[in-house]
Amino acid sequence: MTALTQEDLDRRVACDNPFCDCDGKRLTLRGRCHPRAGLRVVYASEDGVLEISCAQCGLLISTIEVALP
């Protein structure tokens, strides 16, 4: 796992979704399947992983590993 800094995200994150209304200056998580639908976020504390999925269809959008102390 590699940690990303704010500068890394600024260089790598670019929104190309024509239905998105973000300003392109921050990381915004939305599903390509249903961009206007909400998100379901589940945190598994035993392994430190966030699972983010579309609230409408359940499609997995992203998993994020959280550094545990």
N, C-alpha and C positions, 0 to 999 in steps of 0.2 A: 504494500500500500504506500502511495506517495501523497504527502500532504500538499495541497494547493494553496498558494498565497492569493491575496486579493489581486495582485498584479497578474498572476497566472490566469485567474478567472476573467479579468478584464481583456486579456489578449485572446482567450479561447472561446468565450461565450459570444455568440452572435445569433440573433433570432432570425430565422428564415421562414417562419410560419406566417402566411398572408392573413390569417384570422386573428393573430395575436395583437393585443393593444399595448404591449409593454413598450417602454421607451428605449430599450436596448442598452441601458446603463446598469442593469442589475440582473442577477441570476433569477429567472422566473421559471418555475416548473409547471408545465401544463402538458396534458396528453395530446398527442397529435390526433388521436382517435376522436376526442370530444374536447376541443380547446376551451370551451366555455363552461364545461362541467367542473365541479369541485374535485378535490383530491382526498383520498383516504390514506392516512399515514399510520403505520403500525410500527411500534418500537419493540424489538426483541432485546430485553435488557440482559439476558444471559450471554448473548454474543455481540451486543453493541451495534446492531444493524437497524436502520430505518428502512422500511419498505414503503415506497410511494406508488400508489396506483390510482387509476381513473375511478372516480366515485360512480360513474354511470355504467361502465362495462367491466371494470375490474382489471383492465390491462395493466400490467406492471410497467411503470414509467422509469423508475430508478431505485437503486438501493444505495444507501450511504452508510459507510462504516464510521462509527463514532469512536474516537479514542477513549478508552476506558482508563480511569485513574489507577 
